[in-house]
Structure formats: C-alpha cells, structure tokens
Amino acid sequence: MTMDRAGLQAGMEQAVDGAQELDAEGHDRSLPWWLGVALTVLSAAYAAFHLAVLNFWSIDEWVYRVIHVNMGAALAFIGIRAWRGERGRNVPIPDWILIAAAIGCTVYVAVNLQMLIMRTGVITTTGDFICGVAGTIVVLEFARRVAGLVLPVIALIFMGYVFVGPWLPGILHHQGFQTANFFSFLYSQDAIFGMTVAASSRYIILFVAFAVFLQASGAGDYFMRLAMTLFGAARGGPGKVSVFSGLLFGTVSGSAVANVVASGTFTIPMMRRVGYSRESAGGIEAASSSGGQLAPPVMGAGAFIMAEITGIPYSDIVVAAALPCLLFYLAIYLTVDLQALRTGLTGIPRKELPKVAELKADAFLLLPLAVLLYILLSGYSIIAAGTWGLAATLLVLLSREIGFRSYVLALPLVLFVVLPLTGMAVNIAGAIAFLSSMALLLVLAVVTGKAAKLPGAVKVLGVETFRGLADSARKSLQLISVMACAGIVVGVLGLTGLGGRFSSVLLSAAGESQALAFALAMMISIVLGMGMPTTAAYAIAAAVVAPALQQMGISALAAHMFVFYCAVISAITPPVAIAAFAGAAIAGGKPWPTSIRAMRYGIAAFVLPFMFYTSPEILLQGSWIQTAHVFATALVAIYLIAVAGEGQLYGPATPVERIVAAIAALLLLWSSLGTDIAGLAIAALLLLWARRRAAPAAVAAAPGR
C-alpha cells in the first residue's frame, strides 16, 4: 500500500511538472549556491524597487520602464536556461553579453534621456542605433526564453514588414523607413516602452506580489476548502468544486495554466474518483481555469492593459466584467450539473468534507482581498488598492505565525474601511491602519501569553517577505517580456499605418453586417492567441481588431472586452490549447479530446462576447432595469445552451429538442424585444413538451409499477 501511494504521488508530481511545462515560463537553471543567493537577492530588490517607485519614489517614466524591462531580462538571462536541454550550472558567456547589453542600454537611456526625447525616430546617432538594435535583441530573447517562440516570431515578421513593405502591393504597401530611425523609434515610448509596458510597469509586479503573498497567507487553501464545503457533496461534486475554485483562484491569478496546476492538482483526482473520464476531468478544469482570467479584479492583467489603451477607469472595467464572468461560470456549472445527472455521478461523502464551523473561523484570511476590493471600488487608485491589499497579507501572515484565529483580523478590516472615510489621503489612512494593526497584534500576543512566539513569528514574517518578493519577480517575468515584445508589434502597426488599413479591410469584408464583422474579429483574435499568453494576444488584437469594431459604432469598452474574451478562450481552442493540454497532462487524458471537452464546457465563452454588441447593458452600459432584463434572459439562454450541449431535459433529450434549445438560446442572447418573446415562447413550449414526453417514463419508474 505504501508503495502504491508513493507511486501515485510520484505520478501526480510528474503530471504536474508536465502541466507546468506548458506555462512557457522558462526552465530554471541549477546555479552555484553563491549565484543562486545573488539572484534571489537581486530578484527581491527588483520587486522592492517597483513597490518603492509606485508609492513614493519618483523617477522619469521612460527610465523606469527601461529598468523594468531590462533588469527583468537580466534576471531571466541569469536564472533561466537558454533552451530546455542546456547543460552546466554556470551562466554561459552569451548570456553575460546579453546582460551587459541590457545594463548598457539602461545606462544609455538614463544618461541621454533629454536628447533622446527630442530626437527619437527623427535624428538618430550611431549610439542611438546601437542601443536600439541591442535593446531590441534583448527584448526578443527575453520573450523567447520565458514565453516561447510564437510571439518573438510574430514580432520579427512585423519588423521584416517594415523593410519589405515598400515592395508590397495594396494595403500592405508603405513608403519605407530608414533603418537607423526605425530602431530608434522601436526602442522608445512609441513602441517597446509604449502602452503595453506602461501597464506592466505600473501594475504587474504589484498584483503578482499580491497573489504570491495571498497564497502564502493561506487564502489559496481556504478557497479550496470553501469550494469543497459548498459543492463537494452535490451530484458530480468535484466537477462543481473545480468550477468554483477556478473562479476564486482567477480573482488573483493571471495565468490559465497556473490556475490549472493550482486547483487541478486537487480537483482532477477527486473528479476521477467519482467517475469522471480523464478527458472530462481535464476539460472541466481547463475551462474553469481559463475563465479565471475573466474574473475581476485582476482579469489576467488584461484589465490593466485595457485601461491603459482605452483610457477607461480600471474600476469601471472590473465592474463591467462582473456579470459576463458570472454568466460564464454559471454556464459551466449547469453543463457539469446536467452531465452528472445524465451519467449518474455522485459527490464526495459529507463526512470527508471540511466543516462549516472551521471555514467561519478562518473567514478573515480573506482580509487582503476584502481590503483590495474595498479600496478599488471606493474610487481610489489601482496602486493604492494593490499596495494596501499587499500590506494586509503581512497582517494575516503575522497573525497565523503567532497562533491567533483569524477573527482577530476584524479590527484591521474595520480600520482599513473606516479611516479613508475620515477624509485623509488613502495612503496615510492605509499606513495608519497597517501600523496600528501590526501594533495591536503584538500587544495582543503579550496580553494573551503568546509573547514567546513573537521572535519566531517576526523572523518568519521577514523570511516570507523576502522570499515573496523574490518569487514575485520570478513570476512576473513572463508578463513583462510579452508586454515588451507586444510593444514591437503595436509600434510597427502605428508606424506603418497597417492597423488602420487592416480595420478598413475587415469593414469591407463584413460589408454592412456587424454580426459578420464580430464573427471575423473572433476568429482573428482566437488565431492570434494560439500559443501565446492571453495578455500578449489581447494587446495585439486590441491594436489590430478592436479599432475596426469601434469604427462600426461599437463602444470602446464593448470592443475591447470582446477581443479580450476571444484571447482568453484561445487557451482551450485547438490546435494549440495550452490550458486544456495542461489539464490533460494532470488527468492523464488525450490532449485533443480534452481540448474538445473544454470547448464544450466553455461554449458560453464563444457566445457571450456577442452580447457585448447586441446587449451592451450586460456591461452595465444602460439602466439597471435594462441590465436586469438582459441578465435574466441570458440566464435562461445559458441553461438552454447546457441542455443543447448535454442532451438532458427531463431525461435524455432528442436531437430535435437539442436543436430547438440552441435556437431559443441564440434568440434570447440577441436580446431585442422580438427575439426575447420568440425565445421565451420556444423555451416554454420545449419545456412543456419535454415534461409531457418524460411523464410516462416517470410513472413507469414509480414504486409498485
């Protein structure tokens, strides 16, 4: 038995390792101890530098962005292997050259800042040209190493287009640009250090750090226990646990594959235990984990990029995203429920689930998330919300190490809520709340006889803070690299005017049909997202596709939310469905069938984005009555989608009933008065027919028959 358990454990670890490979975050080097320690210290300093600049240390924006990208690249060149099969423990000479180039470009920009601002892209010196070329190579290699080959190849194609464009026909033709001026332009705030890096430099480290410290404080474990308690005993319970945990992890995580690994390690074995097939277990986890990037407040970092591009306040974006996200998860939940009903899947015995009383006692572990959401939705800055949410995680860590139950964190919560209401600046209020709460915990430890634990608790807090900062830097590298590399594509689109011409082509192809334009936009966005992180896919689609939709009269919020949804679902769309492949790796299933199952569970994500065009009220762009009406009809529609997908309606549904259910759902999602009336009438007739059809079977199955 021990050998069997050991074998199962080893097999699960191998499966998780295989899933993590798909996250394309690079392969860490086994460095000599002294270099490993140095890298950890530098990583922690890198994260601390960002927190300092964001909150109280003012430096020039361009210099800050250059340090953000180039020092992140230097960390990657030290700690991440150049290729998977690289041997040896030392950093090879080519990587030291790249590190020198990154540092040299940073120093060059800082020293020549004022002159560069005046002459970038117009008058280029030899030094500007060398810096532009070397810096661009650093960015391309940085992205290749930690995010895979797809995005750098796309960036190189766009760079090549700058040089061959004068010889191309039609909309691809442009007048051409001097090589030196082009690289000077590329290495400026108009391209690499433009809006994509602006978003990553302001928000990525902060919110990645928040997620890292939140996990360290025990919130991730609490999420899983909460999902188990609420849904574990229901029919098909582990599948529903996967859906709910995917939503909870998604509120703070920015990676579909990371979500699959974090929750799938627990939920997939549970699903297999109660009878889910390997492909179904992997598909449910992949769909729910991908949808986590649609969940406020982080939204896979997409909300930050969207706010930067559109100028729409971040708080407005996360509020607008709430109802579509809820509909998406309800759709998966209903599909899982009907599948469990159809196949007779049961839940986990109640005695094996966490107790409700324990969850209540630990509820204040969610203090950091509550602080972040409160400050954010109160209209304060994103940075203030992230900073004081992060500070609140330290209170949770200290409380845990001293040995307090979480209810002692009620007073810190009150302070974080009440002090900003007094009219003082939010940073002053946050500082007072944090320092007062820290002092309170220390005094309470003395009063309750736990003073002996204080030295150890403070030491652990210091160690966890240091490790958390270093881990935050490491986990940020992929997002930083893809934002810098995506800046190349966005810069070329702006320089050559290709983005605007592409919009014209899309409009011409669609003619007068907005529905066709949205369908074409969805296909393009999904294709762009295959094989690259969601944030990069969205950044490129936002530059290429969203402007065309806006030219058709669609609001900026609806257009950008549409392409963002499409970028997200590319993670479960064949042929390159990285989230589904990660789920398959953990479940031991076949990748392509798992991907097809994931699409089936997440089918709502392929339909809901069209509501942003037909029913913008779902994004809270309208009155509350209109929003309530649209949301209510959408609820009926997603139930009908689940019926059509699973073929379960008062027993097995016939093919004709499934088709009718799909038609009614589409009519309801269109959300005009006429289509709503038609959809509801068809749905009512279908339910009456199905119930009448199922009645004889129910009578025959009754006791005594």
GIMOHU-V919797 format. One record per residue. N is the residue number from 1. RES is the residue in one small letter. PHI is phi in degrees with one decimal (* if undefined). NEAR is the number of other C-alpha atoms within 12 Angstrom. Layout:
# GIMOHU-V919797
N/RES/PHI/NEAR + N/RES/PHI/NEAR
This chain:
# GIMOHU-V919797
1/m/*/7 + 2/t/-62.6/8 + 3/m/-64.9/10 + 4/d/-62.5/10 + 5/r/-64.6/11 + 6/a/-62.9/12 + 7/g/-65.7/13 + 8/l/-63.7/16 + 9/q/-63.0/17 + 10/a/-64.1/14 + 11/g/-64.7/21 + 12/m/-66.7/24 + 13/e/-61.9/20 + 14/q/-66.3/20 + 15/a/-64.8/30 + 16/v/-64.5/34 + 17/d/-60.4/25 + 18/g/-64.3/27 + 19/a/-67.4/37 + 20/q/-64.9/32 + 21/e/-59.0/28 + 22/l/-75.4/37 + 23/d/-76.4/38 + 24/a/54.9/39 + 25/e/-91.5/38 + 26/g/89.4/34 + 27/h/-111.3/30 + 28/d/-66.6/30 + 29/r/-79.3/28 + 30/s/-90.5/21 + 31/l/-86.5/23 + 32/p/-56.1/16 + 33/w/-56.0/13 + 34/w/-68.1/13 + 35/l/-75.4/20 + 36/g/-63.2/23 + 37/v/-63.5/19 + 38/a/-60.5/18 + 39/l/-64.3/33 + 40/t/-63.0/28 + 41/v/-63.5/25 + 42/l/-63.4/29 + 43/s/-64.7/37 + 44/a/-63.2/32 + 45/a/-64.4/27 + 46/y/-61.2/38 + 47/a/-67.0/42 + 48/a/-63.2/30 + 49/f/-58.8/29 + 50/h/-62.7/39 + 51/l/-62.4/36 + 52/a/-67.4/20 + 53/v/-65.5/27 + 54/l/-66.9/32 + 55/n/-109.5/26 + 56/f/-150.1/16 + 57/w/-111.7/14 + 58/s/-93.4/15 + 59/i/-134.8/19 + 60/d/-59.0/18 + 61/e/-62.4/27 + 62/w/-65.3/33 + 63/v/-61.1/33 + 64/y/-61.2/34 + 65/r/-66.8/38 + 66/v/-64.3/44 + 67/i/-62.4/36 + 68/h/-54.4/46 + 69/v/-78.8/52 + 70/n/-71.5/46 + 71/m/-73.6/44 + 72/g/-64.2/51 + 73/a/-62.8/49 + 74/a/-60.5/41 + 75/l/-61.5/50 + 76/a/-66.4/45 + 77/f/-68.4/43 + 78/i/-81.6/41 + 79/g/-96.5/41 + 80/i/-118.9/40 + 81/r/-64.4/31 + 82/a/-69.3/34 + 83/w/-151.2/25 + 84/r/-60.7/19 + 85/g/-88.6/12 + 86/e/-60.4/17 + 87/r/-110.5/17 + 88/g/93.7/15 + 89/r/-106.2/19 + 90/n/-92.9/25 + 91/v/-76.3/30 + 92/p/-69.2/22 + 93/i/-58.1/13 + 94/p/-56.7/17 + 95/d/-71.7/27 + 96/w/-65.2/23 + 97/i/-66.1/20 + 98/l/-63.8/32 + 99/i/-62.9/33 + 100/a/-62.1/26 + 101/a/-64.3/30 + 102/a/-62.3/38 + 103/i/-66.7/29 + 104/g/-61.0/28 + 105/c/-64.6/39 + 106/t/-63.2/34 + 107/v/-63.8/22 + 108/y/-61.6/30 + 109/v/-65.0/36 + 110/a/-63.0/24 + 111/v/-73.3/18 + 112/n/-104.5/21 + 113/l/-53.8/25 + 114/q/-62.6/15 + 115/m/-67.8/19 + 116/l/-64.4/30 + 117/i/-59.2/26 + 118/m/-81.1/15 + 119/r/-112.7/20 + 120/t/-56.6/31 + 121/g/77.1/30 + 122/v/-118.0/23 + 123/i/-119.5/22 + 124/t/-115.5/27 + 125/t/-86.6/21 + 126/t/-60.3/15 + 127/g/-63.4/26 + 128/d/-60.7/37 + 129/f/-63.4/31 + 130/i/-62.3/25 + 131/c/-62.7/37 + 132/g/-63.7/40 + 133/v/-66.7/28 + 134/a/-62.7/30 + 135/g/-65.5/46 + 136/t/-66.6/43 + 137/i/-61.4/33 + 138/v/-58.9/43 + 139/v/-64.8/51 + 140/l/-62.6/40 + 141/e/-69.7/43 + 142/f/-57.8/45 + 143/a/-66.7/46 + 144/r/-60.9/38 + 145/r/-70.5/38 + 146/v/-110.4/44 + 147/a/-129.6/44 + 148/g/94.3/35 + 149/l/-88.0/27 + 150/v/-60.9/30 + 151/l/-65.0/42 + 152/p/-59.3/35 + 153/v/-64.9/23 + 154/i/-61.0/32 + 155/a/-62.0/37 + 156/l/-65.0/26 + 157/i/-62.4/19 + 158/f/-65.9/31 + 159/m/-64.4/36 + 160/g/-62.9/23 + 161/y/-60.8/29 + 162/v/-58.7/36 + 163/f/-87.2/25 + 164/v/-98.2/20 + 165/g/-53.7/25 + 166/p/-61.1/19 + 167/w/-102.9/16 + 168/l/-93.6/16 + 169/p/-89.5/11 + 170/g/60.1/13 + 171/i/-68.2/21 + 172/l/-81.0/25 + 173/h/-75.4/19 + 174/h/-143.2/24 + 175/q/-78.5/20 + 176/g/94.5/23 + 177/f/-142.5/25 + 178/q/-67.1/18 + 179/t/-57.9/26 + 180/a/-62.9/26 + 181/n/-65.2/30 + 182/f/-63.3/35 + 183/f/-70.0/39 + 184/s/-64.3/41 + 185/f/-62.7/43 + 186/l/-61.2/46 + 187/y/-95.3/48 + 188/s/-139.2/43 + 189/q/-78.3/31 + 190/d/-93.4/31 + 191/a/-138.6/38 + 192/i/-55.5/43 + 193/f/-101.5/44 + 194/g/-86.6/36 + 195/m/-66.2/38 + 196/t/-69.6/48 + 197/v/-71.7/49 + 198/a/-57.9/34 + 199/a/-68.1/39 + 200/s/-67.9/48 + 201/s/-70.8/47 + 202/r/-86.7/38 + 203/y/-123.2/43 + 204/i/-60.5/48 + 205/i/-58.6/48 + 206/l/-60.1/45 + 207/f/-83.1/48 + 208/v/-65.4/44 + 209/a/-60.9/43 + 210/f/-58.8/46 + 211/a/-64.3/47 + 212/v/-63.0/37 + 213/f/-70.3/42 + 214/l/-64.5/41 + 215/q/-63.4/34 + 216/a/-63.9/34 + 217/s/-78.6/38 + 218/g/104.4/30 + 219/a/-66.7/36 + 220/g/-61.6/32 + 221/d/-63.1/26 + 222/y/-65.9/32 + 223/f/-54.3/37 + 224/m/-67.3/35 + 225/r/-65.1/34 + 226/l/-64.0/33 + 227/a/-62.7/35 + 228/m/-62.4/38 + 229/t/-65.2/32 + 230/l/-73.5/28 + 231/f/-126.6/32 + 232/g/-60.2/36 + 233/a/-87.2/26 + 234/a/-69.8/28 + 235/r/-64.7/32 + 236/g/63.0/42 + 237/g/-47.4/42 + 238/p/-58.1/48 + 239/g/-65.5/54 + 240/k/-71.7/49 + 241/v/-60.5/47 + 242/s/-61.5/54 + 243/v/-63.3/54 + 244/f/-70.4/44 + 245/s/-67.8/51 + 246/g/-61.4/48 + 247/l/-65.6/47 + 248/l/-67.5/43 + 249/f/-63.6/50 + 250/g/-67.0/40 + 251/t/-63.7/43 + 252/v/-124.5/46 + 253/s/-99.0/45 + 254/g/-115.8/47 + 255/s/-140.0/50 + 256/a/-63.5/53 + 257/v/-67.0/52 + 258/a/-61.3/40 + 259/n/-65.2/46 + 260/v/-58.7/55 + 261/v/-67.9/45 + 262/a/-64.9/36 + 263/s/-97.9/48 + 264/g/-65.0/49 + 265/t/-57.8/39 + 266/f/-98.0/36 + 267/t/-77.5/47 + 268/i/-64.5/45 + 269/p/-59.6/35 + 270/m/-65.9/36 + 271/m/-62.8/39 + 272/r/-62.7/31 + 273/r/-63.2/23 + 274/v/-91.4/28 + 275/g/119.2/26 + 276/y/-67.3/34 + 277/s/-70.1/30 + 278/r/-60.4/34 + 279/e/-69.1/37 + 280/s/-66.7/45 + 281/a/-61.4/54 + 282/g/-66.3/57 + 283/g/-68.6/55 + 284/i/-62.4/59 + 285/e/-64.0/63 + 286/a/-65.3/62 + 287/a/-65.6/63 + 288/s/-69.0/60 + 289/s/-72.1/55 + 290/s/-65.5/63 + 291/g/-64.0/60 + 292/g/-58.0/52 + 293/q/-74.6/52 + 294/l/-92.4/53 + 295/a/-88.8/43 + 296/p/-63.2/39 + 297/p/-94.7/44 + 298/v/-87.9/46 + 299/m/55.0/48 + 300/g/59.2/47 + 301/a/73.7/54 + 302/g/-64.5/51 + 303/a/-63.9/46 + 304/f/-65.6/43 + 305/i/-64.0/45 + 306/m/-62.2/44 + 307/a/-63.0/33 + 308/e/-68.2/27 + 309/i/-75.0/32 + 310/t/-90.5/30 + 311/g/79.2/19 + 312/i/-75.9/23 + 313/p/-55.1/24 + 314/y/-55.3/36 + 315/s/-62.1/32 + 316/d/-65.9/27 + 317/i/-67.0/40 + 318/v/-68.8/36 + 319/v/-69.2/31 + 320/a/-63.1/33 + 321/a/-79.3/43 + 322/a/-65.4/29 + 323/l/-67.3/33 + 324/p/-58.4/44 + 325/c/-62.9/40 + 326/l/-61.5/33 + 327/l/-62.6/39 + 328/f/-60.1/46 + 329/y/-73.0/45 + 330/l/-64.0/36 + 331/a/-63.9/44 + 332/i/-63.8/47 + 333/y/-59.8/41 + 334/l/-63.7/38 + 335/t/-63.7/43 + 336/v/-63.0/49 + 337/d/-64.3/37 + 338/l/-67.9/35 + 339/q/-64.3/38 + 340/a/-62.7/30 + 341/l/-64.5/25 + 342/r/-66.8/23 + 343/t/-100.2/22 + 344/g/74.3/19 + 345/l/-77.4/29 + 346/t/-105.4/30 + 347/g/-107.5/33 + 348/i/-83.1/31 + 349/p/-54.2/21 + 350/r/-56.7/19 + 351/k/-66.8/13 + 352/e/-92.1/14 + 353/l/-97.5/27 + 354/p/-60.6/26 + 355/k/-83.7/20 + 356/v/-60.9/19 + 357/a/-60.8/13 + 358/e/-66.1/19 + 359/l/-65.7/27 + 360/k/-61.5/19 + 361/a/-65.9/19 + 362/d/-102.4/31 + 363/a/-60.3/29 + 364/f/-76.8/35 + 365/l/-62.1/43 + 366/l/-87.9/41 + 367/l/-50.6/39 + 368/p/-60.1/44 + 369/l/-66.4/42 + 370/a/-64.6/33 + 371/v/-63.4/41 + 372/l/-58.7/42 + 373/l/-67.0/34 + 374/y/-63.4/32 + 375/i/-65.3/35 + 376/l/-64.1/33 + 377/l/-78.2/25 + 378/s/-83.0/24 + 379/g/96.4/21 + 380/y/-82.1/27 + 381/s/-70.4/26 + 382/i/-60.6/38 + 383/i/-66.0/35 + 384/a/-62.5/37 + 385/a/-62.0/41 + 386/g/-66.1/43 + 387/t/-64.8/44 + 388/w/-79.9/47 + 389/g/-65.0/44 + 390/l/-63.8/44 + 391/a/-60.9/42 + 392/a/-64.2/42 + 393/t/-64.2/44 + 394/l/-67.6/43 + 395/l/-64.6/46 + 396/v/-64.3/45 + 397/l/-62.3/41 + 398/l/-64.4/42 + 399/s/-59.4/41 + 400/r/-65.2/32 + 401/e/-69.0/32 + 402/i/-70.5/33 + 403/g/106.3/25 + 404/f/-80.6/29 + 405/r/-76.5/24 + 406/s/-67.7/33 + 407/y/-64.5/25 + 408/v/-66.9/30 + 409/l/-85.1/39 + 410/a/-64.2/31 + 411/l/-65.1/25 + 412/p/-55.0/42 + 413/l/-62.9/39 + 414/v/-61.2/25 + 415/l/-63.3/31 + 416/f/-64.7/41 + 417/v/-82.3/33 + 418/v/-81.1/22 + 419/l/-58.3/25 + 420/p/-62.3/30 + 421/l/-73.6/20 + 422/t/-76.3/14 + 423/g/102.2/12 + 424/m/-73.6/15 + 425/a/-57.9/17 + 426/v/-62.6/34 + 427/n/-69.1/29 + 428/i/-67.7/23 + 429/a/-61.4/28 + 430/g/-64.3/38 + 431/a/-64.1/27 + 432/i/-63.8/25 + 433/a/-61.8/33 + 434/f/-68.0/36 + 435/l/-66.7/22 + 436/s/-63.4/26 + 437/s/-67.1/31 + 438/m/-62.3/32 + 439/a/-62.7/20 + 440/l/-60.5/25 + 441/l/-63.2/39 + 442/l/-66.6/30 + 443/v/-64.4/18 + 444/l/-62.5/24 + 445/a/-63.9/28 + 446/v/-68.2/17 + 447/v/-64.7/12 + 448/t/-91.7/17 + 449/g/79.3/15 + 450/k/-107.3/21 + 451/a/-59.8/20 + 452/a/-63.4/17 + 453/k/-84.5/24 + 454/l/-62.2/28 + 455/p/-57.3/18 + 456/g/-65.5/18 + 457/a/-65.3/28 + 458/v/-64.5/26 + 459/k/-62.7/17 + 460/v/-62.0/24 + 461/l/-60.9/29 + 462/g/-64.6/18 + 463/v/-64.4/20 + 464/e/-64.6/29 + 465/t/-65.1/33 + 466/f/-62.2/28 + 467/r/-63.5/28 + 468/g/-63.0/39 + 469/l/-63.8/37 + 470/a/-63.3/36 + 471/d/-66.8/33 + 472/s/-62.8/41 + 473/a/-61.8/46 + 474/r/-61.9/43 + 475/k/-74.3/39 + 476/s/-87.5/46 + 477/l/-61.3/44 + 478/q/-62.3/47 + 479/l/-63.0/50 + 480/i/-62.5/50 + 481/s/-65.3/52 + 482/v/-71.1/52 + 483/m/-68.1/51 + 484/a/-66.8/56 + 485/c/-69.3/57 + 486/a/-62.8/54 + 487/g/-60.6/51 + 488/i/-61.9/53 + 489/v/-63.4/46 + 490/v/-62.4/44 + 491/g/-63.5/41 + 492/v/-64.6/41 + 493/l/-59.3/36 + 494/g/-72.9/26 + 495/l/-65.5/30 + 496/t/-90.9/31 + 497/g/78.0/26 + 498/l/-64.5/31 + 499/g/-58.8/29 + 500/g/-65.5/27 + 501/r/-68.4/25 + 502/f/-62.8/29 + 503/s/-59.4/30 + 504/s/-63.5/25 + 505/v/-64.8/25 + 506/l/-62.1/34 + 507/l/-65.0/30 + 508/s/-66.2/19 + 509/a/-64.9/20 + 510/a/-80.0/21 + 511/g/64.9/16 + 512/e/-91.8/14 + 513/s/-91.6/16 + 514/q/-68.5/26 + 515/a/-61.5/25 + 516/l/-66.1/21 + 517/a/-61.6/35 + 518/f/-67.8/40 + 519/a/-63.8/27 + 520/l/-64.5/30 + 521/a/-62.4/40 + 522/m/-63.9/41 + 523/m/-62.1/26 + 524/i/-64.2/29 + 525/s/-65.4/41 + 526/i/-66.8/38 + 527/v/-63.6/32 + 528/l/-61.9/38 + 529/g/-83.8/39 + 530/m/-70.6/34 + 531/g/84.0/36 + 532/m/-134.7/49 + 533/p/-58.8/52 + 534/t/-56.6/53 + 535/t/-61.9/54 + 536/a/-68.5/51 + 537/a/-61.0/46 + 538/y/-66.3/50 + 539/a/-58.1/53 + 540/i/-72.4/49 + 541/a/-63.6/45 + 542/a/-65.7/50 + 543/a/-84.2/42 + 544/v/-98.5/38 + 545/v/-96.6/48 + 546/a/-56.4/44 + 547/p/-59.0/37 + 548/a/-65.0/36 + 549/l/-66.2/43 + 550/q/-66.3/32 + 551/q/-66.2/23 + 552/m/-88.1/28 + 553/g/96.2/18 + 554/i/-80.0/28 + 555/s/-64.5/26 + 556/a/-60.1/31 + 557/l/-63.2/40 + 558/a/-65.2/40 + 559/a/-64.4/43 + 560/h/-73.0/47 + 561/m/-65.6/51 + 562/f/-62.1/50 + 563/v/-69.5/53 + 564/f/-66.1/51 + 565/y/-58.8/50 + 566/c/-64.9/50 + 567/a/-63.7/48 + 568/v/-66.3/56 + 569/i/-73.7/55 + 570/s/-64.1/46 + 571/a/-71.2/52 + 572/i/-120.9/53 + 573/t/-103.2/43 + 574/p/-61.0/26 + 575/p/-86.9/23 + 576/v/-116.9/28 + 577/a/-116.1/42 + 578/i/-64.6/49 + 579/a/-68.3/58 + 580/a/-65.7/56 + 581/f/-65.9/50 + 582/a/-66.3/53 + 583/g/-61.7/59 + 584/a/-64.9/46 + 585/a/-62.7/41 + 586/i/-73.9/48 + 587/a/-80.0/43 + 588/g/77.4/30 + 589/g/-95.7/29 + 590/k/-84.6/24 + 591/p/-58.9/35 + 592/w/-66.9/28 + 593/p/-58.9/28 + 594/t/-64.5/40 + 595/s/-63.9/42 + 596/i/-63.3/32 + 597/r/-63.3/41 + 598/a/-61.0/47 + 599/m/-62.6/40 + 600/r/-65.1/36 + 601/y/-69.5/51 + 602/g/-98.0/48 + 603/i/-58.0/41 + 604/a/-60.9/45 + 605/a/-68.5/47 + 606/f/-86.8/38 + 607/v/-108.2/37 + 608/l/-56.3/48 + 609/p/-57.1/43 + 610/f/-68.1/39 + 611/m/-67.1/41 + 612/f/-64.3/39 + 613/y/-91.8/37 + 614/t/-78.2/32 + 615/s/-139.2/33 + 616/p/-61.7/36 + 617/e/-62.0/33 + 618/i/-66.4/42 + 619/l/-95.6/41 + 620/l/64.5/29 + 621/q/-98.9/29 + 622/g/163.2/16 + 623/s/-73.7/14 + 624/w/-64.9/15 + 625/i/-65.8/14 + 626/q/-63.0/21 + 627/t/-63.1/25 + 628/a/-62.6/21 + 629/h/-64.4/25 + 630/v/-64.2/38 + 631/f/-64.0/35 + 632/a/-63.9/24 + 633/t/-67.6/35 + 634/a/-66.9/43 + 635/l/-61.1/32 + 636/v/-63.2/35 + 637/a/-63.4/41 + 638/i/-69.7/43 + 639/y/-65.6/41 + 640/l/-66.6/44 + 641/i/-62.6/47 + 642/a/-64.2/37 + 643/v/-62.6/45 + 644/a/-63.8/38 + 645/g/-74.5/38 + 646/e/-97.5/37 + 647/g/64.3/32 + 648/q/-131.6/33 + 649/l/-153.8/37 + 650/y/53.5/26 + 651/g/104.6/26 + 652/p/-59.0/25 + 653/a/-89.7/29 + 654/t/-78.0/23 + 655/p/-55.9/17 + 656/v/-65.1/17 + 657/e/-63.2/33 + 658/r/-67.2/28 + 659/i/-65.7/24 + 660/v/-61.9/34 + 661/a/-61.1/40 + 662/a/-65.4/33 + 663/i/-63.3/29 + 664/a/-62.0/37 + 665/a/-62.2/41 + 666/l/-64.1/37 + 667/l/-63.5/34 + 668/l/-69.4/41 + 669/l/-71.2/46 + 670/w/-68.7/34 + 671/s/57.9/38 + 672/s/-110.5/25 + 673/l/-58.9/19 + 674/g/-64.4/14 + 675/t/-68.9/24 + 676/d/-64.6/30 + 677/i/-62.3/20 + 678/a/-64.6/24 + 679/g/-63.6/31 + 680/l/-66.8/32 + 681/a/-64.0/22 + 682/i/-63.8/28 + 683/a/-63.3/37 + 684/a/-63.9/21 + 685/l/-62.6/18 + 686/l/-63.4/31 + 687/l/-64.9/28 + 688/l/-63.1/17 + 689/w/-61.0/21 + 690/a/-65.8/28 + 691/r/-68.2/21 + 692/r/-66.6/17 + 693/r/-64.9/20 + 694/a/-81.7/21 + 695/a/-59.2/16 + 696/p/-59.4/15 + 697/a/-67.0/16 + 698/a/-67.5/15 + 699/v/-65.2/13 + 700/a/-65.3/11 + 701/a/-85.6/11 + 702/a/-66.5/10 + 703/p/-58.6/7 + 704/g/92.1/6 + 705/r/-92.9/9
